[in-house]
Amino acid sequence: MAEIEKRSWLKTWLVAARPWALPASTIPVLFGSSLAATLGWVRLDLGLLLLSLAAMAVLHTAANMLSDVIDWKRGLDRGPTPVSGAIVRGWLSPGQLLRGSVCLFGLGSVLGLVLVWLRGMLILKIGLAGIILGAAYPWLKALALGDLVVFVNFGLLGSLGAWVVQTGQFSWLPVMWAVPQGMLVVAILHANNWRDSITDREKMVITLASVLGDRGSLLYYLKLTCGSLLLLVAFALVPRLLGLDFPSLPLTMLLVVLALPECLKLWKKACNRHRPEGLADFITLDGATAWYNLIFGLLSVAGLWLAYLTGLF
């Protein structure tokens, strides 16, 4: 009996934590760390990498829990979906989830302070910016700024912070080259907001999806998913083809082209959203986009390490 209750408690908090969403924040950290080791020519510190991943995962989970609480209080997300949290399922009260969020923000801050102690004050500035944006996200989301917040916080700051942890120095390269990954993080959020745009408008919550409308959201989603792949390819090819004196990603980054079939599947699911047989795919489009983000990110990291191992820069 005790074992069953223990499993039930674990399942409840796993659903509340939504671990399926964590690649959105942890892949940029892995990418930035790999950039530092392969193009920044520093020895990868595995301990610092694991600590960075843990801090980002904990803070991301805390922000997600806080967002769930605020959305519930606004009357949003009242019906359960395959990827919804524990409040809408009636497994946890808003107060319980809020306390869990506060605890995780505290734990993530402690982990961040350890990184500051080990690697310097620049990490503190990046970390504080990330925590402030994460905590303010539920309110900024209602002002159609949620896409910008996750793009900066998880995409750009995640990669930059990981680079600084490994190298101890600031550089614009991990910021610039993380833009495609940041676009996919936005695509995950947009897929969620696109699905919920009708109820969001009813509750006077203004997301970019509700501003763009259905047709505009479709085109925006295409630019985010397919555009991210094209941009990463451009980072590898354009400086070479035009003979520019500008840093370029290694040619082995073209490995991300292997993600194109998965990208096309997402586009098909988005286009079939109004058909009865495509409704279930549209409801879970954010989860499918998160899966594509994971594939894209791992291929990007693999491309960096392949260049490092083969010397094909």
C-alpha positions, 0 to 999 in steps of 0.5 A, a space after each residue: 500500500 505504501 508503495 502505491 502511495 509513493 508511486 502516486 505522489 511521484 506521478 503527481 509531481 512529475 505531471 506538475 513538473 512537466 519534464 517533457 518540456 525541459 529540453 527547451 531550456 537544457 538543450 541551449 545549455 548543452 549547446 553553449 557548453 559544446 560551443 565553448 569546448 569545440 570552438 572556444 577551445 577550452 576543456 569541457 568541465 563535466 561537473 560544471 556542465 551538470 551543475 548548469 543543466 541542473 540549475 536551468 532545469 530546476 528554474 524552468 520547472 519553477 517557472 512552469 509551476 508558477 505559470 500554471 498557478 497564475 493561469 488557473 487563477 485567471 480561469 485559463 487551462 481549465 480542461 485537461 489535455 495530454 500535456 496539462 499540469 496537476 492543477 487542472 487534473 485536480 491532483 494538486 491545489 494552486 497553493 501546493 503548486 505555488 509552494 513547490 514553485 517557490 521551493 524550486 526557485 530557491 533551490 535553483 538560486 542556490 545552484 546558481 550561486 554555486 556557479 557564481 562562486 566557482 566562475 565569477 560575477 558575470 554568471 550572477 548577472 546572467 542568472 539574475 536576468 534569467 530568474 527575473 524573466 522566469 518569475 515575471 513570465 506569467 504577467 508578461 505572457 498576458 501582454 503578448 511578451 511571452 514569446 520574447 521572454 522564452 526566446 531570451 531566457 531559455 534560448 540566448 541566456 541559456 547558451 551564453 550562460 553555459 559558455 561563460 561557465 565553461 570559458 569564464 568570458 563573454 562572447 556574442 557568438 553563443 548568443 548569435 548561434 543560439 538564435 535557431 534554438 531559441 526560435 524552436 523554444 518559442 515555437 513550443 510556446 506558440 503551439 500551446 498559445 495557438 491552441 488556447 488562443 480562443 480561451 485566452 481572448 475570452 479571459 483578456 489574456 493577449 498572447 502573440 497567437 491571439 494577436 496574429 489570428 489563426 492564419 497569422 499563427 500558422 505562418 509564424 509557426 512555419 517561420 519558427 520551425 523551418 526558419 530555425 533550420 534554414 538559419 542554422 544552415 546559413 550560419 555554416 554556409 553563407 560566410 564561406 560562400 560569400 567569402 566574408 571575414 566572419 565566424 561561421 559554424 562548422 560544415 558538420 552542422 549541416 547534420 541538422 538537415 536530418 531533422 527536416 522530415 520531422 519538421 515537415 511532419 509538424 507543418 502537416 499537423 499544423 495545416 490539418 488543424 481544422 480537420 476532424 482527424 487532425 484535431 488530436 495532433 493540433 492539441 498536442 502540437 506543443 509536445 510534438 514541437 518539443 520533440 522536434 526541438 530535442 532532435 534539432 538540438 541533439 543534432 546541432 550538438 553532434 555537429 559541433 563534436 563531429 567537427 571537433 573530432 574530425 577537424 572539419 571546421 
